Amino acid sequence: MNANLNQQKGLTFISLVFILAILGFFVLLALKIGPIYLDHYRVVNAIKALETTPDIQKKSAEEIRSILGKRFDMNYVSTLDVKDIKITQRGSYLKVQAAYEVVQQVIGNASVLVTFDDTIEVGEDR
């Protein structure tokens, strides 16, 4: 009987189901969080593109929001509204800050909270 136990190898059905459940949870988590980070990548690109916009320091806050709004629409950004972007201007200095949170429901009442804070500064601070 002891020799028979030494020959048994492999996973039981219960351990296989347990491993598949854990793997399935992490796949679900990646499918829920992945689009959030894709959207964030688009937000970062839109904000960084402001640095290369000619005479961006001379534009008003509403013009800057309009430029960002067009880029957000073009890139299908859905997690951030241009009204939530903080714009600070002093002379030739411009600071654009996008600080926002995204809450994504995973399963039932379990959710994931992801926070982002991106800033660009252009010009000279006096």
C-alpha positions as CSV (number, residue, x, y, z in Angstrom):
1,M,0.0,0.0,0.0
2,N,2.9,2.4,0.7
3,A,4.3,1.8,-2.7
4,N,1.0,2.7,-4.3
5,L,1.0,6.2,-2.6
6,N,4.5,7.0,-4.0
7,Q,3.4,6.4,-7.5
8,Q,0.5,8.9,-7.4
9,K,1.4,12.2,-9.0
10,G,-0.4,15.2,-10.4
11,L,-3.2,17.6,-9.3
12,T,-6.5,16.6,-7.9
13,F,-9.7,18.0,-9.5
14,I,-10.3,20.3,-6.5
15,S,-6.7,21.8,-6.7
16,L,-7.1,22.3,-10.5
17,V,-10.4,24.2,-10.0
18,F,-8.8,26.3,-7.3
19,I,-5.8,27.2,-9.5
20,L,-8.1,28.0,-12.4
21,A,-10.3,30.2,-10.1
22,I,-7.2,32.2,-9.0
23,L,-6.0,32.5,-12.6
24,G,-9.5,33.6,-13.7
25,F,-9.6,36.3,-11.0
26,F,-6.3,37.8,-12.2
27,V,-7.4,37.7,-15.8
28,L,-10.7,39.5,-14.9
29,L,-8.7,42.1,-12.9
30,A,-6.4,42.7,-15.9
31,L,-9.4,43.1,-18.2
32,K,-11.0,45.6,-15.8
33,I,-7.9,47.6,-15.1
34,G,-6.2,47.5,-18.5
35,P,-8.6,50.0,-20.2
36,I,-8.1,52.4,-17.3
37,Y,-4.4,52.6,-18.0
38,L,-4.9,52.8,-21.8
39,D,-7.2,55.8,-21.2
40,H,-4.6,57.3,-18.9
41,Y,-1.9,56.9,-21.5
42,R,-4.1,58.9,-23.9
43,V,-4.6,61.6,-21.3
44,V,-0.8,61.8,-20.7
45,N,-0.1,62.1,-24.5
46,A,-2.7,64.8,-24.9
47,I,-1.3,66.9,-22.0
48,K,2.3,66.4,-23.2
49,A,1.4,67.5,-26.7
50,L,0.5,70.9,-25.2
51,E,4.3,71.4,-24.6
52,T,4.9,71.4,-28.3
53,T,1.9,73.7,-29.1
54,P,3.2,77.1,-30.3
55,D,2.5,80.0,-28.0
56,I,0.6,77.9,-25.5
57,Q,1.6,80.2,-22.7
58,K,-0.3,83.1,-24.4
59,K,-3.6,81.2,-24.7
60,S,-6.4,81.5,-22.2
61,A,-7.5,78.7,-19.9
62,E,-10.6,78.2,-22.0
63,E,-8.5,77.9,-25.2
64,I,-6.3,75.3,-23.6
65,R,-9.3,73.3,-22.4
66,S,-10.7,73.5,-25.9
67,I,-7.5,72.1,-27.3
68,L,-7.4,69.3,-24.8
69,G,-11.1,68.6,-25.3
70,K,-10.5,68.1,-29.1
71,R,-7.6,65.7,-28.3
72,F,-9.7,63.8,-25.8
73,D,-12.5,63.5,-28.3
74,M,-10.1,62.3,-31.0
75,N,-8.6,59.7,-28.7
76,Y,-11.9,58.6,-27.1
77,V,-10.8,59.6,-23.5
78,S,-13.7,58.8,-21.3
79,T,-12.3,58.8,-17.7
80,L,-11.5,62.6,-17.5
81,D,-13.5,65.7,-18.3
82,V,-11.6,68.8,-19.4
83,K,-13.4,70.8,-16.7
84,D,-11.5,68.8,-14.1
85,I,-8.1,69.9,-15.4
86,K,-6.4,72.6,-13.3
87,I,-4.7,75.4,-15.3
88,T,-2.4,77.9,-13.6
89,Q,-1.0,80.9,-15.6
90,R,1.4,83.6,-14.4
91,G,3.0,85.7,-17.1
92,S,4.8,83.3,-19.4
93,Y,4.4,80.4,-17.0
94,L,1.8,77.7,-17.5
95,K,1.0,74.7,-15.4
96,V,-1.5,72.1,-16.5
97,Q,-2.5,69.5,-13.9
98,A,-4.8,66.5,-14.4
99,A,-5.4,64.8,-11.0
100,Y,-8.2,62.3,-11.1
101,E,-9.5,59.0,-9.8
102,V,-11.1,56.1,-11.5
103,V,-13.3,53.6,-9.7
104,Q,-14.0,50.3,-11.5
105,Q,-16.3,47.7,-10.2
106,V,-14.7,44.2,-10.4
107,I,-17.1,41.7,-8.9
108,G,-20.3,42.5,-6.9
109,N,-19.5,45.2,-4.5
110,A,-15.7,44.9,-4.8
111,S,-14.1,47.8,-6.7
112,V,-10.7,49.0,-7.7
113,L,-9.6,52.6,-7.2
114,V,-6.8,54.0,-9.4
115,T,-5.5,57.6,-8.9
116,F,-3.5,59.6,-11.4
117,D,-1.7,63.0,-11.1
118,D,0.0,64.3,-14.2
119,T,1.4,67.8,-14.6
120,I,3.3,69.8,-17.2
121,E,5.0,73.1,-16.7
122,V,5.9,75.4,-19.6
123,G,7.6,78.8,-19.5
124,E,9.4,80.6,-16.7
125,D,8.1,80.9,-13.2
126,R,8.6,84.4,-11.9
